[in-house]
Amino acid sequence: MNSTIDIYTDHFQLTERPFSLVPDPDFLFWGPVHTRAYAILEYGIVTRAPITLITGEVGAGKTTLLHHLLRQIEDDVTIGLIANAHGSHADASDRGSLLRWVLRALDQPVSASDAYVDLFDRFQAYLIDEYANGRRVILIFDEAQNLVRSTLEELRMLTNINSGKDELLQLVLVGQPELRDTILQPDLKQFAQRVSASFHLSAMSVDTIRDYIAHRLAVAGGPADVFSDEACQEIHAQTGGVPRLVNQICDLAMVYAFTNNEYHVSSKTVRQIIADGVFFAGGMRNDPVRLVNSVASKAQ
């Protein structure tokens, strides 16, 4: 039986799996939309925007952009990353819960018994110390659509901490489109006014998908023409241009091509995947890696 990696290395002559579902900055594709999104992200950081907002559908590439940012960040910046934000972390019955959450992200010791006033004083002192040492603090919230309105408002209040003319804290909120909808509600008007940099990651076009697939194949050490133009068009139709879904169906297509002893993916292959019901657009119920061995065994 062929192992998973044999499909990529032996059959397609690649050095690694090109269409993993795990965000990987090494495979970051600078299409038009992602280039503009990252430019706005950098703009927000460089101009010390109080709040920077990046939104996009599930699988649009938001987390991959964040990972790239973290690899490029300057040494004079302290990052507190909350990778999977949840509103439940900020318990409305415990005013200090958000500050505990934030301080932990900054590797500061906290206790469940600490009073809100003590937590706030500690956080403010931390910001002032970092500023005095020539550093600025940025809190990044991924999956920020999970934050409740009261938490967003409390975060806005934290951005008011300043030293003279300089604000000491920046926020970067990354999340699904409903985050933008929440911020635009009337009761969060003051929060919205503090958003100085904002971008929405839209889906990829057919042409961009073609370039995206070729790019990932090239990074994995392979030729750019494994997928036909017709296959790329079918992939766009089935995925809506969402990168994570494109990765999933491309990986499945390579498995199917392997079982047919083919070295190129046609639109027929993509349509067969849909007909077999192994691709759940948006559901992500099937990981191609788990399918490989069962499909490959049938080809023996």
One Martini backbone bead per residue (centre of mass of N, CA, C, O) as a GRO file, in nm:
protein
  300
    1MET     BB    1   0.097   0.036   0.022
    2ASN     BB    2   0.057   0.360  -0.009
    3SER     BB    3   0.153   0.637   0.115
    4THR     BB    4   0.081   0.956   0.145
    5ILE     BB    5   0.360   1.074   0.044
    6ASP     BB    6   0.381   0.914  -0.225
    7ILE     BB    7   0.182   1.080  -0.389
    8TYR     BB    8   0.370   1.337  -0.391
    9THR     BB    9   0.668   1.224  -0.442
   10ASP     BB   10   0.630   0.990  -0.657
   11HIS     BB   11   0.395   1.071  -0.848
   12PHE     BB   12   0.439   1.412  -0.846
   13GLN     BB   13   0.727   1.511  -0.756
   14LEU     BB   14   0.734   1.611  -0.461
   15THR     BB   15   0.833   1.743  -0.134
   16GLU     BB   16   0.526   1.812  -0.058
   17ARG     BB   17   0.232   1.908   0.063
   18PRO     BB   18   0.035   2.158  -0.103
   19PHE     BB   19  -0.281   2.110   0.046
   20SER     BB   20  -0.310   2.209   0.327
   21LEU     BB   21  -0.523   2.306   0.609
   22VAL     BB   22  -0.279   2.435   0.737
   23PRO     BB   23  -0.144   2.712   0.823
   24ASP     BB   24   0.125   2.845   0.594
   25PRO     BB   25   0.357   3.088   0.532
   26ASP     BB   26   0.523   2.938   0.303
   27PHE     BB   27   0.236   2.947   0.117
   28LEU     BB   28   0.198   3.233   0.070
   29PHE     BB   29  -0.033   3.420  -0.127
   30TRP     BB   30   0.004   3.714  -0.343
   31GLY     BB   31  -0.264   3.830  -0.400
   32PRO     BB   32  -0.449   4.104  -0.435
   33VAL     BB   33  -0.608   4.081  -0.166
   34HIS     BB   34  -0.373   3.998   0.030
   35THR     BB   35  -0.196   4.241  -0.027
   36ARG     BB   36  -0.396   4.455   0.079
   37ALA     BB   37  -0.441   4.339   0.360
   38TYR     BB   38  -0.144   4.359   0.455
   39ALA     BB   39  -0.111   4.661   0.411
   40ILE     BB   40  -0.323   4.739   0.625
   41LEU     BB   41  -0.193   4.595   0.861
   42GLU     BB   42   0.071   4.756   0.849
   43TYR     BB   43  -0.051   5.035   0.865
   44GLY     BB   44  -0.168   5.003   1.149
   45ILE     BB   45   0.102   4.955   1.290
   46VAL     BB   46   0.275   5.203   1.193
   47THR     BB   47   0.036   5.427   1.271
   48ARG     BB   48  -0.100   5.348   1.542
   49ALA     BB   49  -0.363   5.219   1.542
   50PRO     BB   50  -0.592   5.148   1.769
   51ILE     BB   51  -0.770   4.993   1.535
   52THR     BB   52  -0.763   4.681   1.363
   53LEU     BB   53  -0.949   4.539   1.077
   54ILE     BB   54  -1.004   4.185   0.992
   55THR     BB   55  -1.197   4.023   0.739
   56GLY     BB   56  -1.353   3.690   0.681
   57GLU     BB   57  -1.404   3.403   0.583
   58VAL     BB   58  -1.380   3.091   0.623
   59GLY     BB   59  -1.063   3.030   0.484
   60ALA     BB   60  -0.935   3.317   0.363
   61GLY     BB   61  -0.638   3.381   0.533
   62LYS     BB   62  -0.603   3.530   0.809
   63THR     BB   63  -0.405   3.354   0.979
   64THR     BB   64  -0.173   3.357   0.776
   65LEU     BB   65  -0.124   3.661   0.796
   66LEU     BB   66  -0.056   3.662   1.095
   67HIS     BB   67   0.190   3.476   1.084
   68HIS     BB   68   0.352   3.664   0.904
   69LEU     BB   69   0.355   3.906   1.091
   70LEU     BB   70   0.503   3.764   1.332
   71ARG     BB   71   0.769   3.717   1.155
   72GLN     BB   72   0.800   4.053   1.092
   73ILE     BB   73   0.824   4.175   1.354
   74GLU     BB   74   0.945   4.395   1.552
   75ASP     BB   75   1.147   4.428   1.842
   76ASP     BB   76   0.963   4.691   1.952
   77VAL     BB   77   0.735   4.462   1.987
   78THR     BB   78   0.456   4.365   2.181
   79ILE     BB   79   0.283   4.052   2.186
   80GLY     BB   80  -0.068   3.969   2.222
   81LEU     BB   81  -0.210   3.646   2.176
   82ILE     BB   82  -0.547   3.561   2.079
   83ALA     BB   83  -0.632   3.280   1.896
   84ASN     BB   84  -0.933   3.211   2.055
   85ALA     BB   85  -1.178   3.393   2.084
   86HIS     BB   86  -1.402   3.444   2.377
   87GLY     BB   87  -1.665   3.570   2.548
   88SER     BB   88  -1.637   3.387   2.811
   89HIS     BB   89  -1.375   3.524   2.922
   90ALA     BB   90  -1.584   3.770   2.964
   91ASP     BB   91  -1.728   3.798   3.251
   92ALA     BB   92  -1.987   3.993   3.356
   93SER     BB   93  -1.945   3.914   3.676
   94ASP     BB   94  -1.627   3.979   3.594
   95ARG     BB   95  -1.444   4.256   3.543
   96GLY     BB   96  -1.140   4.108   3.538
   97SER     BB   97  -1.130   3.890   3.307
   98LEU     BB   98  -1.000   4.042   3.069
   99LEU     BB   99  -0.734   4.124   3.211
  100ARG     BB  100  -0.637   3.839   3.259
  101TRP     BB  101  -0.629   3.756   2.965
  102VAL     BB  102  -0.426   3.977   2.873
  103LEU     BB  103  -0.192   3.924   3.072
  104ARG     BB  104  -0.139   3.634   2.982
  105ALA     BB  105  -0.065   3.711   2.685
  106LEU     BB  106   0.187   3.885   2.830
  107ASP     BB  107   0.316   3.708   3.064
  108GLN     BB  108   0.141   3.775   3.320
  109PRO     BB  109   0.069   3.755   3.640
  110VAL     BB  110  -0.223   3.588   3.780
  111SER     BB  111  -0.530   3.602   3.976
  112ALA     BB  112  -0.849   3.522   4.074
  113SER     BB  113  -0.828   3.738   4.331
  114ASP     BB  114  -0.794   3.977   4.168
  115ALA     BB  115  -0.863   4.291   4.141
  116TYR     BB  116  -0.948   4.521   3.916
  117VAL     BB  117  -0.766   4.753   4.009
  118ASP     BB  118  -0.504   4.586   4.013
  119LEU     BB  119  -0.510   4.498   3.716
  120PHE     BB  120  -0.511   4.779   3.590
  121ASP     BB  121  -0.251   4.885   3.719
  122ARG     BB  122  -0.071   4.663   3.599
  123PHE     BB  123  -0.128   4.721   3.302
  124GLN     BB  124  -0.048   5.018   3.297
  125ALA     BB  125   0.243   4.974   3.398
  126TYR     BB  126   0.328   4.795   3.163
  127LEU     BB  127   0.289   5.002   2.936
  128ILE     BB  128   0.483   5.216   3.052
  129ASP     BB  129   0.738   5.041   3.058
  130GLU     BB  130   0.748   4.976   2.758
  131TYR     BB  131   0.763   5.271   2.665
  132ALA     BB  132   1.027   5.342   2.823
  133ASN     BB  133   1.173   5.096   2.644
  134GLY     BB  134   1.068   5.136   2.336
  135ARG     BB  135   0.783   4.995   2.351
  136ARG     BB  136   0.502   4.830   2.203
  137VAL     BB  137   0.156   4.733   2.232
  138ILE     BB  138  -0.006   4.434   2.092
  139LEU     BB  139  -0.335   4.318   2.044
  140ILE     BB  140  -0.439   3.992   1.926
  141PHE     BB  141  -0.754   3.887   1.775
  142ASP     BB  142  -0.872   3.584   1.710
  143GLU     BB  143  -1.190   3.524   1.653
  144ALA     BB  144  -1.354   3.809   1.726
  145GLN     BB  145  -1.663   3.734   1.681
  146ASN     BB  146  -1.688   3.618   1.990
  147LEU     BB  147  -1.715   3.892   2.096
  148VAL     BB  148  -1.868   4.082   2.303
  149ARG     BB  149  -1.972   4.400   2.341
  150SER     BB  150  -1.856   4.454   2.624
  151THR     BB  151  -1.567   4.374   2.545
  152LEU     BB  152  -1.521   4.580   2.323
  153GLU     BB  153  -1.561   4.826   2.506
  154GLU     BB  154  -1.330   4.760   2.702
  155LEU     BB  155  -1.108   4.771   2.489
  156ARG     BB  156  -1.146   5.064   2.416
  157MET     BB  157  -1.069   5.174   2.695
  158LEU     BB  158  -0.771   5.071   2.685
  159THR     BB  159  -0.688   5.270   2.442
  160ASN     BB  160  -0.679   5.533   2.639
  161ILE     BB  161  -0.408   5.473   2.717
  162ASN     BB  162  -0.154   5.721   2.801
  163SER     BB  163   0.146   5.932   2.701
  164GLY     BB  164   0.032   6.195   2.629
  165LYS     BB  165   0.035   6.163   2.278
  166ASP     BB  166   0.067   5.853   2.340
  167GLU     BB  167  -0.040   5.550   2.269
  168LEU     BB  168  -0.002   5.218   2.433
  169LEU     BB  169  -0.238   5.072   2.257
  170GLN     BB  170  -0.305   4.803   2.033
  171LEU     BB  171  -0.552   4.672   1.803
  172VAL     BB  172  -0.620   4.339   1.659
  173LEU     BB  173  -0.895   4.235   1.457
  174VAL     BB  174  -0.992   3.894   1.377
  175GLY     BB  175  -1.264   3.791   1.151
  176GLN     BB  176  -1.570   3.750   1.077
  177PRO     BB  177  -1.818   3.936   0.930
  178GLU     BB  178  -1.987   3.977   1.201
  179LEU     BB  179  -1.791   4.175   1.332
  180ARG     BB  180  -1.861   4.418   1.157
  181ASP     BB  181  -2.161   4.424   1.227
  182THR     BB  182  -2.125   4.475   1.528
  183ILE     BB  183  -1.957   4.744   1.513
  184LEU     BB  184  -2.207   4.893   1.347
  185GLN     BB  185  -2.352   4.933   1.591
  186PRO     BB  186  -2.472   5.195   1.772
  187ASP     BB  187  -2.338   5.102   2.060
  188LEU     BB  188  -2.038   5.105   1.882
  189LYS     BB  189  -1.948   5.387   1.777
  190GLN     BB  190  -1.683   5.443   1.933
  191PHE     BB  191  -1.535   5.199   1.830
  192ALA     BB  192  -1.552   5.259   1.522
  193GLN     BB  193  -1.390   5.535   1.548
  194ARG     BB  194  -1.112   5.363   1.620
  195VAL     BB  195  -1.107   5.255   1.333
  196SER     BB  196  -0.822   5.305   1.109
  197ALA     BB  197  -0.811   4.996   0.999
  198SER     BB  198  -0.961   4.824   0.709
  199PHE     BB  199  -1.048   4.475   0.598
  200HIS     BB  200  -1.183   4.260   0.335
  201LEU     BB  201  -1.176   3.922   0.255
  202SER     BB  202  -1.214   3.806  -0.043
  203ALA     BB  203  -1.265   3.611  -0.290
  204MET     BB  204  -1.152   3.425  -0.545
  205SER     BB  205  -1.082   3.410  -0.857
  206VAL     BB  206  -1.015   3.221  -1.120
  207ASP     BB  207  -0.734   3.341  -1.179
  208THR     BB  208  -0.631   3.324  -0.887
  209ILE     BB  209  -0.660   3.021  -0.853
  210ARG     BB  210  -0.458   2.942  -1.068
  211ASP     BB  211  -0.216   3.085  -0.926
  212TYR     BB  212  -0.242   2.947  -0.652
  213ILE     BB  213  -0.193   2.655  -0.741
  214ALA     BB  214   0.081   2.703  -0.879
  215HIS     BB  215   0.226   2.808  -0.627
  216ARG     BB  216   0.198   2.557  -0.440
  217LEU     BB  217   0.340   2.363  -0.632
  218ALA     BB  218   0.611   2.516  -0.641
  219VAL     BB  219   0.676   2.503  -0.336
  220ALA     BB  220   0.657   2.171  -0.364
  221GLY     BB  221   0.834   2.114  -0.642
  222GLY     BB  222   0.640   2.159  -0.889
  223PRO     BB  223   0.438   2.188  -1.136
  224ALA     BB  224   0.188   2.420  -1.268
  225ASP     BB  225   0.012   2.193  -1.469
  226VAL     BB  226  -0.176   1.985  -1.315
  227PHE     BB  227  -0.406   2.190  -1.360
  228SER     BB  228  -0.655   2.267  -1.541
  229ASP     BB  229  -0.852   2.518  -1.643
  230GLU     BB  230  -1.117   2.360  -1.602
  231ALA     BB  231  -1.058   2.277  -1.310
  232CYS     BB  232  -1.042   2.566  -1.195
  233GLN     BB  233  -1.333   2.640  -1.265
  234GLU     BB  234  -1.464   2.415  -1.095
  235ILE     BB  235  -1.340   2.496  -0.825
  236HIS     BB  236  -1.472   2.772  -0.810
  237ALA     BB  237  -1.768   2.671  -0.819
  238GLN     BB  238  -1.734   2.485  -0.546
  239THR     BB  239  -1.583   2.722  -0.343
  240GLY     BB  240  -1.593   3.044  -0.407
  241GLY     BB  241  -1.272   3.111  -0.342
  242VAL     BB  242  -1.186   2.955  -0.088
  243PRO     BB  243  -0.885   2.852   0.014
  244ARG     BB  244  -0.953   2.604   0.195
  245LEU     BB  245  -1.137   2.469  -0.017
  246VAL     BB  246  -0.928   2.451  -0.237
  247ASN     BB  247  -0.735   2.267  -0.085
  248GLN     BB  248  -0.926   2.030  -0.043
  249ILE     BB  249  -0.999   1.967  -0.345
  250CYS     BB  250  -0.706   1.940  -0.448
  251ASP     BB  251  -0.623   1.703  -0.273
  252LEU     BB  252  -0.840   1.511  -0.376
  253ALA     BB  253  -0.758   1.526  -0.677
  254MET     BB  254  -0.480   1.390  -0.636
  255VAL     BB  255  -0.589   1.125  -0.533
  256TYR     BB  256  -0.759   1.054  -0.780
  257ALA     BB  257  -0.532   1.062  -0.988
  258PHE     BB  258  -0.368   0.837  -0.858
  259THR     BB  259  -0.584   0.605  -0.884
  260ASN     BB  260  -0.567   0.662  -1.217
  261ASN     BB  261  -0.275   0.720  -1.311
  262GLU     BB  262  -0.251   1.038  -1.297
  263TYR     BB  263  -0.080   1.374  -1.363
  264HIS     BB  264  -0.362   1.512  -1.401
  265VAL     BB  265  -0.619   1.759  -1.356
  266SER     BB  266  -0.954   1.750  -1.421
  267SER     BB  267  -1.283   1.827  -1.436
  268LYS     BB  268  -1.373   1.535  -1.403
  269THR     BB  269  -1.242   1.488  -1.129
  270VAL     BB  270  -1.398   1.703  -0.974
  271ARG     BB  271  -1.684   1.592  -1.036
  272GLN     BB  272  -1.636   1.318  -0.895
  273ILE     BB  273  -1.607   1.425  -0.611
  274ILE     BB  274  -1.891   1.539  -0.593
  275ALA     BB  275  -2.048   1.277  -0.663
  276ASP     BB  276  -1.918   1.117  -0.406
  277GLY     BB  277  -1.930   1.316  -0.141
  278VAL     BB  278  -1.624   1.420  -0.021
  279PHE     BB  279  -1.723   1.724  -0.054
  280PHE     BB  280  -1.773   1.983   0.198
  281ALA     BB  281  -1.880   2.283   0.170
  282GLY     BB  282  -1.775   2.424   0.478
  283GLY     BB  283  -1.767   2.159   0.668
  284MET     BB  284  -1.498   1.988   0.697
  285ARG     BB  285  -1.537   1.652   0.726
  286ASN     BB  286  -1.291   1.598   0.521
  287ASP     BB  287  -0.973   1.463   0.528
  288PRO     BB  288  -0.760   1.374   0.284
  289VAL     BB  289  -0.559   1.204   0.450
  290ARG     BB  290  -0.777   0.993   0.548
  291LEU     BB  291  -0.845   0.899   0.244
  292VAL     BB  292  -0.592   0.783   0.109
  293ASN     BB  293  -0.568   0.485   0.206
  294SER     BB  294  -0.848   0.390   0.109
  295VAL     BB  295  -0.813   0.468  -0.188
  296ALA     BB  296  -0.538   0.329  -0.244
  297SER     BB  297  -0.630   0.036  -0.178
  298LYS     BB  298  -0.832   0.021  -0.425
  299ALA     BB  299  -0.584   0.043  -0.642
  300GLN     BB  300  -0.440  -0.247  -0.593
   0.00000   0.00000   0.00000
